[in-house]
Amino acid sequence: MNKKFLTTIFITFLLITGIFFAFKPKLQNNEVVFWTLQMSDFAPYMNEVISNFEKENPQIKIKWVDVPFSEGEKRTLASVLSDNPPDLVNLNPDFSSTLANKGALWEIDEENTKQFNQEIINSTKTNGKIYSIPWYATSAVTIYNKKLLSSVPKTYEQMADLAPAIRSKNAYITLPNITENDTMLKILNKYPQRQKQYVFTLFKELYSKDLIPKETVTMTLQEALEKYMSGNIALISAGANFLNMIKENAPQIYNQTDVAPQLTGSIGQNDFSLMNFVIPLRAKHKEDALKFALFLTNEENQLKLAKQTNILAVNKKALNNEFYTKYDENDLMSKARVISAKQLNKLQPTFKTQKNQKEINNLVNAATQSILLNKDTTENILNNLNKELKAIGE
């Protein structure tokens, strides 16, 4: 065997080895780490979407990690500040905005959001910029007892007008969980800025006249639901998923139940809740993560998820599907879904999500409790609230 032949074999071996090691780390480095919040119940759906994406994009691998809801914010905060964060994270808009204001998120070009409901995109901007991709939404409907209400109110004012008649039946018009999370802010978003004091006064009068329960100052939506199922509450504002709970736990009340659009204020605004995706600024595979997020939220995958859950799609084409436009009058779930989807066409809030959103919610809720309990005049309490909000915003 001559020296020239051995040299050729050796060079060929080096080339093959070099190519192998050149491509091996590339496959490893293109693994997108993807975190969701408590989606393990939908593992078959998630695994199918991931598999389909990887078939279309063989150069990208997805590593899915499902995080318990209670640990989501804590683990995300620790990870995004590290040198090795996940590439795509499922969060709520409030915490997403907090991270965006800390400079911890990658800005997303608005060109990448054309497939989504524009009202939702506009509502989630932070300082006029986009840092998240919406995944799914919910929009509460009015769930009401037809035996207690012959006609359902459309506004908070109409609800207040009906309250005395309902109270005469030894029931309450509603138990508004207005000191839970951002409930009061959602109601305030349905009125112009100049009417904010009016809104607080409206609920204070209902409370002081025993037209809404005393537990209003502390009770949650879950507790309000229990009151509704006992027949003591005429209506609640809740997502369509609560209908299943009523059907299973209080079939007699369910048979008396119907649904209608959520109550509105003077500007006809609707409220909604959203889950989205963010890409940490320090993520190693930002473009691949964005590509996967857009795949997850395309028309086909949105409809598949919607049909397994009670969520609302955020993809414009999916929302135009008959799944969201037609319903059987005898099917409360489908009726609620269509009503909810239609409500996504008018969402623009008066108050934009901003940094320290949780602290803002807490201050508003504390002020609401003080007003209901008559600890001071409504004007003084709101003046103090404005000072506190200004202080944390500086």
C-alpha positions in Angstrom: 0.0 0.0 0.0 1.7 3.2 -1.1 2.1 6.3 0.9 -0.1 8.4 -1.5 -3.0 6.0 -1.0 -2.6 6.1 2.8 -2.5 9.8 2.8 -5.8 9.9 0.7 -7.5 7.6 3.2 -6.3 9.7 6.1 -7.6 12.9 4.6 -10.9 11.4 3.8 -11.3 10.1 7.4 -10.5 13.6 8.7 -13.1 15.2 6.4 -15.8 12.7 7.4 -14.9 13.1 11.1 -15.0 16.9 10.7 -18.3 16.9 9.0 -19.8 14.6 11.7 -18.6 16.8 14.6 -19.6 19.9 12.7 -23.2 18.7 12.4 -23.5 17.0 15.8 -23.4 20.1 17.9 -25.7 21.9 15.5 -28.4 19.3 16.2 -27.9 19.7 19.9 -27.8 23.5 19.8 -31.1 23.7 17.8 -33.1 22.3 20.7 -35.8 24.8 21.7 -36.6 24.6 25.3 -40.4 25.3 25.7 -42.2 25.9 29.0 -45.9 25.8 29.5 -48.1 26.3 32.6 -50.0 23.3 33.8 -50.8 21.8 30.3 -50.0 18.2 31.2 -53.7 17.2 30.9 -53.4 18.1 27.2 -50.2 16.1 26.6 -51.5 14.2 23.6 -52.3 17.5 21.9 -49.0 19.1 22.8 -47.0 16.1 21.7 -48.8 15.9 18.4 -48.2 19.6 17.7 -44.5 19.2 18.6 -44.2 16.1 16.4 -45.8 17.8 13.4 -43.5 20.9 13.9 -40.4 18.7 14.0 -41.4 16.9 10.9 -41.8 20.2 9.0 -38.6 21.6 10.6 -36.2 18.6 11.0 -33.3 20.9 12.0 -35.2 22.1 15.1 -36.0 19.9 18.2 -38.5 20.9 20.9 -38.0 20.1 24.5 -41.3 20.6 26.3 -41.3 21.3 30.1 -44.6 21.7 31.9 -44.3 23.9 35.0 -46.9 23.9 37.8 -49.0 27.1 37.7 -48.1 28.1 41.2 -44.4 28.0 40.4 -44.5 29.6 37.0 -43.6 33.2 37.8 -40.9 32.3 40.4 -39.2 29.8 38.1 -39.5 32.1 35.1 -38.0 35.1 36.8 -35.0 33.0 38.0 -34.5 31.5 34.6 -34.8 34.7 32.4 -32.1 36.4 34.5 -29.7 33.4 34.2 -27.4 32.7 31.2 -29.4 29.7 30.2 -33.2 30.6 30.1 -35.8 28.6 28.2 -36.4 29.8 24.7 -40.2 30.0 24.8 -42.3 30.6 27.9 -46.0 30.5 28.5 -47.0 33.4 30.8 -49.9 35.8 31.6 -49.8 39.4 30.2 -49.2 41.0 33.6 -46.0 39.2 34.4 -45.0 39.4 30.7 -45.2 43.2 31.0 -43.2 43.2 34.2 -40.4 41.2 32.5 -40.6 43.5 29.4 -40.2 46.6 31.6 -37.1 45.0 33.2 -35.6 44.6 29.8 -35.7 40.8 30.1 -37.7 40.0 26.9 -37.0 39.9 23.2 -39.0 42.4 21.2 -41.1 40.9 18.5 -41.6 42.6 15.1 -45.2 43.5 14.5 -45.0 41.8 11.1 -45.1 38.5 12.9 -48.5 39.2 14.6 -50.7 39.6 11.5 -52.4 36.3 12.0 -53.9 37.4 15.3 -56.9 39.4 16.5 -55.6 42.9 16.4 -57.6 44.0 19.4 -55.6 41.5 21.5 -52.3 42.5 20.0 -53.0 46.2 20.8 -54.0 45.4 24.3 -50.8 43.6 25.2 -48.3 46.1 23.9 -45.8 47.4 26.5 -44.6 51.0 25.9 -46.0 50.6 22.3 -43.9 47.5 21.6 -44.7 43.9 21.3 -43.0 41.4 23.6 -45.4 38.5 23.4 -47.3 36.2 21.1 -50.9 35.5 22.3 -51.8 31.8 22.7 -55.4 31.6 23.9 -58.0 33.8 25.5 -61.2 33.7 27.6 -63.9 36.3 27.8 -66.5 36.0 30.6 -70.2 35.8 29.8 -73.2 36.5 32.0 -74.5 33.2 33.5 -77.9 33.8 34.9 -80.9 32.1 36.5 -84.0 32.4 34.3 -86.2 31.7 37.3 -84.9 34.8 39.2 -84.4 37.0 36.1 -87.1 37.4 33.5 -84.8 39.7 31.5 -81.0 39.8 31.8 -79.3 43.2 32.3 -76.9 44.5 29.7 -75.1 47.1 31.8 -74.0 47.5 35.4 -76.6 50.2 35.8 -79.4 47.9 34.6 -78.1 45.3 37.1 -78.3 47.8 39.9 -81.8 48.7 38.9 -82.9 45.1 39.1 -81.2 44.4 42.4 -84.1 45.5 44.7 -86.5 43.2 43.0 -84.2 40.2 43.3 -83.5 41.0 46.9 -87.3 40.9 47.6 -87.0 37.2 46.5 -84.5 36.5 49.3 -81.7 36.4 46.7 -79.0 38.8 45.5 -78.5 40.1 42.0 -74.9 39.0 42.1 -71.8 38.5 44.2 -69.2 40.5 42.4 -65.7 39.3 43.3 -64.4 42.8 42.9 -61.5 42.5 45.3 -60.0 39.4 43.6 -57.1 39.8 41.2 -57.8 42.4 38.6 -61.6 42.2 38.6 -62.2 45.8 39.6 -59.8 47.1 37.0 -61.6 45.2 34.3 -64.8 46.9 35.3 -63.2 50.3 35.4 -61.9 49.6 31.9 -65.5 49.7 30.7 -65.9 53.4 31.6 -64.0 56.5 30.6 -61.5 58.0 33.1 -63.9 60.7 34.3 -66.4 58.1 35.5 -64.1 56.0 37.7 -65.4 57.5 41.0 -69.0 56.9 39.7 -68.2 53.1 39.4 -66.9 52.8 42.9 -70.0 54.8 44.2 -72.3 52.4 42.3 -71.0 49.4 44.1 -70.8 51.2 47.4 -74.5 52.0 47.2 -75.3 48.3 46.3 -73.3 47.2 49.3 -74.6 49.7 51.8 -78.2 48.9 50.9 -77.6 45.1 51.3 -78.3 44.6 47.5 -75.1 42.6 47.1 -73.7 40.2 49.8 -71.5 41.4 52.7 -69.0 38.8 51.6 -68.4 40.8 48.5 -65.3 42.4 50.2 -63.5 39.1 50.3 -65.1 36.4 48.3 -63.7 34.8 45.1 -65.3 33.8 41.9 -65.3 30.2 43.0 -67.3 31.1 46.1 -69.7 33.2 44.0 -70.2 30.2 41.8 -71.2 28.1 44.9 -73.7 30.8 45.9 -75.1 30.7 42.3 -75.5 26.9 42.4 -77.4 27.2 45.7 -79.9 29.5 44.0 -79.0 32.6 46.1 -77.5 34.6 43.3 -79.2 35.6 40.1 -76.2 36.1 37.9 -72.4 35.7 37.8 -69.8 36.9 35.3 -67.6 33.8 34.4 -66.1 31.8 31.7 -68.0 29.2 29.7 -66.1 26.4 31.5 -68.1 27.2 34.7 -71.2 25.9 33.0 -69.8 22.3 33.2 -69.3 22.8 37.0 -72.9 23.9 37.4 -74.2 21.1 35.3 -72.3 18.5 37.3 -72.9 19.9 40.8 -76.3 21.6 40.5 -78.3 20.1 37.7 -81.5 21.7 38.8 -79.9 25.2 38.7 -78.3 24.3 35.4 -81.8 23.6 33.9 -82.8 27.2 35.0 -79.6 28.7 33.5 -79.0 30.7 30.4 -76.1 32.8 29.1 -75.8 36.3 27.7 -73.1 38.8 26.8 -71.1 40.2 29.8 -72.2 43.4 31.5 -70.7 46.5 30.0 -70.2 50.1 31.1 -70.8 53.3 29.2 -68.2 52.7 26.5 -69.4 49.1 25.6 -66.0 47.6 26.4 -65.6 43.9 27.1 -63.0 42.3 29.4 -60.9 39.2 28.7 -58.1 37.1 30.0 -55.1 35.9 28.0 -52.2 33.5 28.1 -49.3 34.2 25.9 -45.7 33.2 24.9 -42.6 35.3 25.5 -39.0 34.8 24.4 -36.3 35.8 27.0 -33.7 38.2 25.7 -31.0 35.8 26.7 -32.6 32.8 24.9 -30.2 31.1 22.5 -32.7 30.2 19.8 -35.0 33.2 19.5 -35.9 32.8 15.8 -36.6 29.1 16.2 -38.7 29.8 19.3 -40.7 32.4 17.4 -41.3 30.0 14.5 -42.6 27.4 16.9 -44.9 29.9 18.7 -46.4 30.9 15.3 -46.9 27.3 14.4 -48.7 26.6 17.8 -51.0 29.5 17.1 -51.9 28.8 13.4 -55.5 28.3 12.4 -55.3 24.5 12.5 -53.6 24.1 15.9 -55.8 26.8 17.5 -59.0 25.0 16.5 -57.7 21.6 17.7 -56.9 23.1 21.1 -60.2 24.9 21.3 -62.2 21.8 20.6 -60.5 20.0 23.5 -60.9 22.9 26.0 -63.1 26.0 26.5 -60.6 28.5 25.4 -61.0 31.1 22.7 -58.7 31.1 19.7 -56.6 34.3 19.1 -55.9 33.5 15.4 -58.2 35.6 13.2 -59.0 32.8 10.7 -59.8 30.3 13.5 -62.2 32.8 15.1 -64.0 33.0 11.7 -64.6 29.3 11.8 -68.2 28.2 12.4 -67.0 26.7 15.7 -67.1 30.3 16.9 -69.9 31.7 14.8 -72.7 29.1 15.0 -74.4 27.4 17.9 -77.4 25.2 18.8 -79.9 27.1 21.0 -80.1 24.0 23.3 -76.3 23.8 23.8 -75.3 26.4 26.4 -71.6 25.7 26.0 -71.6 26.4 22.3 -73.8 29.5 22.8 -71.4 30.8 25.5 -68.5 30.2 23.2 -70.0 32.1 20.3 -70.9 35.0 22.6 -67.4 35.1 24.0 -65.7 35.0 20.7 -67.8 37.9 19.4 -66.7 39.9 22.5 -63.1 39.8 21.4 -63.9 42.5 18.8 -64.1 45.2 21.4 -61.4 44.9 24.0 -59.2 47.9 24.0 -58.7 48.8 27.7 -58.6 52.2 29.3 -55.8 51.1 31.6 -52.8 49.5 29.8 -50.9 46.7 31.5 -47.8 48.2 33.0 -44.9 47.4 35.3 -45.8 46.7 38.9 -49.2 45.5 37.7 -49.7 43.1 40.6 -49.0 45.9 43.1 -51.5 48.1 41.2 -54.1 45.4 41.4 -53.5 45.1 45.2 -53.8 48.8 45.8 -57.1 49.0 43.8 -58.5 46.1 45.6 -57.6 47.5 49.0 -59.2 50.8 48.0 -62.3 49.0 46.9 -62.6 47.3 50.3 -62.2 50.6 52.1 -64.9 52.2 50.0 -67.4 49.4 50.5 -66.7 49.3 54.3 -67.1 53.1 54.4 -63.7 53.7 56.1 -63.6 57.2 54.6 -65.3 59.2 51.8 -65.0 57.7 48.4 -63.2 60.8 47.2 -60.6 60.7 49.9 -59.9 57.0 49.4 -59.5 57.5 45.6 -57.2 60.6 46.1 -55.0 58.4 48.3 -55.1 55.6 45.7 -54.0 58.0 42.9 -51.1 59.2 45.1 -50.0 55.5 45.7 -50.3 54.6 42.1 -48.3 57.6 41.0 -45.6 56.8 43.6 -45.1 53.2 42.3 -45.2 54.4 38.7 -42.2 56.8 39.2 
